[in-house]
Amino acid sequence: MAGTDGLPTIFPTLLYDDAKAAIGVLTQALGFTAEGVYEGEDGSVVHAELSCGNGRVMLGSRRGEGVFAKAMAGAGPAGVYVVVEDVDAHHARAVEHGVEVLMPPTDQDYGSRDYMARDAEGNVWSFGTYAPGASG
């Protein structure tokens, strides 16, 4: 794709009832970095971008008036996979912050080591060593 310079071209986008709390869990417990958080006059999160490695997730508050907010109004939880170098250390940090772990670090038949967690609003986050599309 033109203009991507090796950057990811797919960005999961999630809406939360309490986007500020979600940002807290994602940054403090799951190792994301808040790259930008933009709030509306009412204090809701209009748009936020959080990074982890070379990937990003975009999120915001569920209550919105735009086309995307209306389309997502009845949407259920989503699943997002994030590549991390040290699954066990990442898992320990999540546990330390009280994140609900659905599957502890587990060696997979396809060579990855993964664990799975759920955030407070039902989204399922998988963290592992498998990097889709990577050679080797």
Residue pairs with C-beta under 8 A, 6 or more apart in sequence:
1 9
7 54
8 54
8 55
8 56
11 55
11 56
11 57
11 58
12 57
12 58
12 78
12 80
13 57
13 58
13 59
13 68
14 22
14 57
14 58
14 59
14 78
14 80
14 123
15 59
15 60
15 61
15 62
15 64
15 69
15 72
15 75
16 22
16 45
16 59
16 60
16 61
16 62
16 121
17 61
17 62
17 121
18 61
18 120
18 121
19 44
19 45
19 48
19 59
19 60
19 61
19 62
20 45
21 120
22 59
22 119
22 120
22 121
23 34
23 37
23 45
23 48
23 50
23 59
25 97
25 99
25 119
25 120
26 32
26 50
26 57
26 119
27 33
27 34
27 50
28 97
29 93
29 94
29 96
29 97
29 98
29 99
30 52
30 90
30 93
30 94
30 97
30 99
30 117
30 125
30 127
31 52
31 84
31 90
31 93
32 50
32 51
32 52
32 57
33 50
33 51
33 52
34 48
34 49
34 50
35 49
35 50
35 51
35 56
36 47
36 48
36 49
37 45
37 48
38 45
38 46
38 47
38 48
39 45
39 46
40 46
40 61
44 60
44 61
44 63
44 64
45 59
45 60
45 61
46 60
46 61
46 64
47 58
47 60
48 58
48 59
48 60
49 56
49 57
49 58
50 56
50 57
50 58
50 59
52 82
52 84
53 82
53 83
53 84
55 82
55 83
57 80
60 69
62 69
62 72
62 73
63 69
64 70
76 122
77 118
77 121
77 122
77 123
77 124
78 123
78 124
79 123
79 124
79 125
79 126
80 123
80 124
80 125
80 126
81 126
81 127
81 128
81 132
82 125
82 126
82 127
82 128
83 127
83 128
83 129
83 130
83 131
84 90
84 127
84 128
84 129
85 129
87 105
87 113
87 114
87 115
87 127
87 128
87 129
88 105
88 113
90 115
90 127
91 101
91 104
91 105
91 115
91 127
94 101
94 115
94 117
95 101
99 117
99 118
99 119
100 117
100 118
100 119
101 115
101 116
101 117
102 116
102 117
102 118
102 124
103 114
103 115
103 116
104 115
105 113
105 114
105 115
106 113
106 114
106 115
107 113
108 114
108 128
108 130
110 130
111 129
111 130
112 128
112 129
112 130
113 128
113 129
114 126
114 127
114 128
114 129
114 130
115 126
115 127
115 128
116 124
116 125
116 126
116 127
117 124
117 125
117 126
117 127
118 124
118 125
119 125
